[in-house]
Amino acid sequence: MTAGPQRPTLLSRLLGARETGLVLIILVLFVLMSFASPHFLTWSNMRAMTMAFSVEAIVVVGMTILLISGGIDLSVGSVTALSMVIAGLLFLSGVNPWLAALIAIAACAGIGAVIGFFVTVVGLHHFIVTLAAMVIARGLCLLGTGGRPLGLYDLPASVKWIGIGSLGPLPVAVAIFAVVVVVFDLLLRRATAFRLVYYTGSNPRAAAYAGIRTRRVVLMTTVLCSTLCGVAGIIYMARFGSAQPTFGVGMELNVIAAAVIGGASLSGGKGTILGAVLGAVLLSLVSSSLALLNVSVYWQDIIRGSILLAAVTFDHFLVSRQAAGGRG
């Protein structure tokens, strides 16, 4: 007598298989760390960890949508830093800080548009264009500041509030992150324009034959990714009260790793916002745990790189298996 089909759990009904697995891993790691370090469950550590992952996860949202469309952006760390520097320089020159922030975000969107132009019109690959953009944006940061952080001690309290303020027990930065996640998760699930991102990433040629303007889709996702980098940069500036030209070095590793761990494919056409956010939570939890356990910062880099390699390898085998099944 064969057993009947197992009823899905509530967790598996609400989440996909990848998301369910990530939630379970996060819970296990959370429990282990609560015993391993007496400082892990403290309010200060929980707040610091939440603040750290939430702002970076805003960039993860943009990267995930770009990966789904078939692109990638290696310049996210440099563009985030450039947003801080532009806003900081404008503020120090007498520009209203909110206007300076808007100009900085618009400049980041412009960088995304330039990247999109070289990808969609000139025909270059995202990897090469964003690698060049990473170097150029970092050079602009160093050129504008002389390589020194800009002290923004006179930032109005209203601006600092978005970086260090709270709405009751909830930090404002976390609230902004939550709004970004909800909005773009709904757009990917419900909005026709964003559903085209999946079609474009899955098979650009077939999507073009179906009448989808794939170049416009790729341009939109590229601009969106850079724009969210600009938003994150302003929040970081408000949080630290400074604009640091060297900020964000290596951010692209964490952001891509979070998106891929969450189920986004480097081949395009796959991914969810929720999965990417869970990937960011996992990486933040790993980083916090390693720091609390006094693991060398050099080992931390090795471990994060190994996690990324494992995630990409898993994605490669998964894509290869699906392709083999399709041929069969």
C-alpha positions in Angstrom: 0.0 0.0 0.0 1.5 3.3 -1.1 1.4 6.4 1.0 -0.7 9.3 -0.3 0.8 12.6 -1.2 2.1 14.6 1.7 0.2 17.8 2.5 2.3 20.8 2.1 3.2 22.7 5.2 2.0 26.3 5.8 5.6 27.5 5.2 5.9 25.7 1.9 2.6 27.1 0.8 3.6 30.7 1.5 7.1 30.3 0.2 8.9 28.5 -2.7 11.3 25.6 -2.1 14.3 27.9 -2.2 12.8 30.4 0.2 11.7 27.7 2.6 15.2 26.2 2.7 16.7 29.7 3.4 14.3 30.3 6.2 15.2 27.0 7.8 18.9 27.7 7.5 18.5 31.2 9.0 16.5 29.8 11.9 19.1 27.1 12.6 22.0 29.6 12.4 20.0 32.0 14.6 19.5 29.3 17.3 23.2 28.2 17.2 24.5 31.7 17.5 22.2 32.5 20.5 24.1 29.7 22.3 27.5 30.5 20.9 27.7 34.2 21.8 26.0 36.0 24.7 26.1 39.2 22.7 24.2 37.9 19.7 20.6 38.4 21.1 21.3 41.8 22.5 19.2 44.7 21.2 22.3 46.6 20.0 23.5 43.7 17.9 20.0 43.0 16.5 19.6 46.7 15.5 23.1 47.0 14.0 22.6 43.8 12.0 19.2 44.8 10.8 20.4 48.3 9.8 23.4 46.9 8.0 21.5 44.4 5.9 18.5 46.5 5.2 20.2 49.3 3.4 22.4 47.0 1.4 19.3 44.9 0.6 17.8 47.9 -1.2 20.7 47.5 -3.7 20.0 43.7 -3.7 16.4 44.4 -4.9 17.8 46.3 -7.9 20.4 43.7 -8.7 17.9 40.9 -8.5 15.6 42.6 -11.1 18.6 43.2 -13.3 19.7 39.6 -13.0 16.3 38.4 -13.9 16.4 40.5 -17.1 19.7 38.8 -18.0 22.1 41.6 -16.9 24.5 42.2 -14.1 26.1 45.3 -12.5 29.6 45.3 -10.9 29.4 49.0 -10.3 26.9 49.1 -7.5 29.4 49.7 -4.7 31.1 52.6 -6.6 27.7 54.1 -7.6 26.5 54.0 -4.0 29.6 55.8 -2.9 29.3 58.3 -5.7 25.7 59.1 -4.5 27.1 60.0 -1.1 29.9 62.1 -2.6 27.7 64.1 -5.0 25.1 64.8 -2.3 27.9 65.7 0.2 29.7 68.1 -2.1 26.5 69.8 -3.1 25.5 70.2 0.5 28.9 71.7 1.5 28.6 74.1 -1.4 25.3 75.5 0.0 22.7 73.4 -1.8 19.6 72.4 0.2 20.4 68.8 1.5 17.1 67.3 0.2 17.7 68.9 -3.3 21.3 67.6 -3.1 20.0 64.1 -2.4 17.6 64.2 -5.3 20.3 65.4 -7.6 22.6 62.6 -6.5 19.9 60.0 -7.0 19.2 61.4 -10.5 22.9 61.3 -11.3 23.0 57.6 -10.4 20.0 57.0 -12.6 21.9 58.8 -15.3 24.8 56.4 -14.8 22.4 53.6 -15.2 21.1 55.1 -18.5 24.7 55.4 -19.8 25.4 51.8 -18.9 22.1 50.8 -20.6 23.0 52.7 -23.7 26.3 50.9 -24.1 24.6 47.6 -23.5 21.5 48.0 -25.6 22.6 50.3 -28.4 26.4 49.7 -28.8 26.0 46.0 -28.0 28.6 45.6 -25.2 28.1 43.1 -22.4 26.9 44.2 -19.0 30.0 42.7 -17.4 32.4 44.9 -19.4 30.4 48.1 -19.2 29.7 47.9 -15.5 33.3 47.0 -14.8 34.3 50.2 -16.5 31.6 52.1 -14.7 32.9 50.7 -11.4 36.3 52.1 -12.0 35.1 55.5 -13.4 32.6 56.1 -10.6 35.2 55.2 -7.9 37.7 57.6 -9.7 35.1 60.4 -9.6 34.6 59.8 -5.9 38.3 60.1 -5.2 38.7 63.1 -7.5 35.8 65.0 -5.9 37.0 64.4 -2.4 40.8 64.2 -2.8 40.5 60.7 -1.3 39.3 62.1 2.0 35.9 61.6 3.7 33.6 64.6 3.7 32.5 65.5 7.2 28.8 66.5 7.0 28.4 67.4 10.6 25.9 70.2 9.8 23.4 67.9 8.1 19.9 68.9 9.4 18.3 66.5 11.9 15.5 65.8 9.3 18.1 64.3 7.0 19.9 62.4 9.6 16.6 61.0 10.7 16.4 58.7 7.6 19.7 57.2 8.6 19.5 56.9 12.4 15.9 57.8 13.3 13.1 55.4 14.3 9.4 55.0 13.8 8.6 53.6 17.3 10.9 50.6 17.6 11.4 50.3 13.8 14.4 52.2 12.3 13.5 54.5 9.5 16.1 52.8 7.2 14.4 49.5 7.8 11.0 51.0 7.0 12.3 52.4 3.7 13.8 49.0 2.9 10.4 47.3 3.7 8.6 49.7 1.4 11.0 49.1 -1.4 10.7 45.3 -1.0 6.9 45.3 -0.9 6.6 47.7 -3.9 8.9 45.8 -6.2 7.8 42.4 -5.1 4.2 43.4 -6.1 5.4 44.9 -9.3 7.2 41.8 -10.3 4.2 39.6 -9.5 1.4 41.8 -10.8 2.6 44.6 -13.2 2.8 43.6 -16.9 5.8 45.8 -17.5 7.8 44.0 -14.9 6.6 40.6 -15.9 8.3 41.3 -19.2 11.6 41.3 -17.3 11.2 37.5 -16.9 10.4 36.9 -20.5 13.4 39.0 -21.6 15.8 37.2 -19.3 14.5 33.7 -20.1 14.9 34.0 -23.9 15.6 37.5 -25.3 15.3 36.3 -29.0 11.9 34.7 -28.4 10.8 37.7 -26.4 11.8 40.0 -29.3 9.9 37.9 -31.8 6.8 38.1 -29.5 6.9 41.8 -29.8 8.6 42.7 -26.5 10.9 45.6 -26.7 13.8 43.8 -24.9 16.2 46.7 -25.2 13.8 48.9 -23.4 13.3 46.3 -20.6 17.1 45.9 -20.2 17.5 49.7 -20.1 14.7 50.0 -17.5 16.3 47.4 -15.2 19.7 48.9 -15.5 18.5 52.4 -14.6 16.5 51.0 -11.7 19.5 49.2 -10.2 21.6 52.3 -10.3 18.8 54.5 -9.0 18.4 52.2 -5.9 22.1 52.5 -5.4 21.6 56.2 -5.2 18.9 55.8 -2.6 21.0 53.5 -0.5 23.9 56.0 -0.7 21.8 58.8 0.7 20.7 56.6 3.6 24.3 55.7 4.3 25.3 59.3 4.2 22.5 60.2 6.6 23.5 57.4 8.9 27.2 58.1 9.1 27.1 61.9 8.8 29.8 61.7 6.1 30.5 60.9 2.5 33.2 58.3 2.2 34.8 57.9 -1.3 36.1 54.4 -0.5 32.7 53.2 0.7 31.2 50.1 -0.9 34.4 48.4 -2.0 33.3 44.7 -2.4 29.6 45.5 -2.1 29.0 44.0 -5.5 30.2 40.6 -4.1 27.7 40.7 -1.3 24.8 41.9 -3.4 25.3 39.4 -6.2 25.8 36.6 -3.7 22.5 37.5 -1.9 20.6 37.6 -5.1 22.0 34.2 -6.4 21.6 32.5 -3.0 18.0 33.7 -3.1 17.3 32.0 -6.4 18.2 34.6 -9.1 20.0 33.0 -12.0 23.1 34.4 -13.7 21.5 33.1 -16.9 18.5 35.3 -16.4 14.8 34.7 -16.2 14.6 33.5 -12.6 14.5 35.1 -9.2 12.2 36.7 -6.6 12.5 39.7 -4.3 11.7 37.6 -1.3 14.4 35.1 -2.0 17.0 37.8 -2.6 16.1 39.5 0.7 16.4 36.1 2.5 19.8 35.7 0.9 20.8 39.2 2.2 19.6 38.2 5.7 21.6 35.0 5.6 24.8 36.8 4.5 24.3 39.5 7.2 23.8 36.8 9.8 26.9 35.0 8.7 29.0 38.2 8.8 27.6 39.2 12.2 28.3 35.7 13.6 31.8 35.6 12.3 32.5 39.0 13.8 31.1 38.0 17.2 33.1 34.8 17.2 36.3 36.9 16.5 37.0 35.2 13.2 39.7 37.0 11.2 38.4 39.5 8.7 40.6 37.7 6.1 38.8 34.5 6.8 35.5 36.3 6.6 36.2 37.3 3.0 37.2 33.7 2.1 34.0 32.4 3.6 31.8 34.9 1.8 33.5 34.2 -1.5 33.1 30.4 -0.9 29.4 30.9 -0.2 29.0 32.8 -3.5 31.0 30.1 -5.4 28.7 27.4 -3.9 25.6 29.4 -4.8 26.7 29.9 -8.4 27.7 26.3 -8.7 24.3 25.1 -7.5 22.6 27.5 -9.9 24.8 26.2 -12.8 23.9 22.6 -12.1 20.2 23.5 -11.6 20.1 25.3 -15.0 22.0 22.5 -16.7 19.6 19.9 -15.3 16.6 21.9 -16.4 18.1 22.3 -19.9 18.8 18.6 -20.1 15.2 17.9 -19.1 13.9 20.2 -21.7 15.9 18.5 -24.4 14.7 15.1 -23.2 
